[in-house]
Structures are given as C-alpha cells and as structure tokens.
Amino acid sequence: MTRLTSLIGSTCACLCIAWAGTASAQDQGTQRVGDQARAWMDLQASGTQASEAERPITGEVAERVYQRYLDSFTHPIPRQFTREAFTSDGEN
C-alpha cells in the first residue's frame, strides 16, 4: 500500500506542476502547439518529481519482461488495424 500511496502522491505532484505551468502560459496567451508536451518531457527528464521509493524487480520477473519484449519482434506490424483485431471473440 505504501508504494501505491507514493505513486499516487508523485502523480498528483506532477499534475499540479504541469497544471501550474499551463495556467501561466494561458494567462500570457502565448501557448503554442506542443508546449504542454515539451513541459511534460522536461519534467520527466529532470527527475525533480521522481519518486524516491525503490521499485526493484526480481530476476525472474525481469527475465520474463525482457523475453516478452524480444518476442514482440517476431510478429510483423500490420499495415492497418481493424477494430475486430482488438477483441477476443471478434465482436465490438
């Protein structure tokens, strides 16, 4: 529960900071396309709002994650996705 609480707190802090930056840009009337995305990327890259809680992954889990990543390259990327491709029984 502590990890979840920490994650929720970190997310709320990030949202508040991004919202504050957006509000000031809107006040000035100078917000351009991509400003919000750049602000989020800058915040993420800076690490200033990163959680201090460690989230270690056990060796077995890390190995399975990496294997799933490698297996994803064995499937060709389709030119187009159909709605039916995302359901297990072919229904919408």
Secondary structure, DSSP 8 states (H G I E B T S, - for coil): -HHHHHHHHHHHHHHHHHHHHHHHHHHHT---TTHHHHHHHHHHHH-TT---S-----HHHHHHHHHHHHHGGGS---SS--GGGGSSSS--
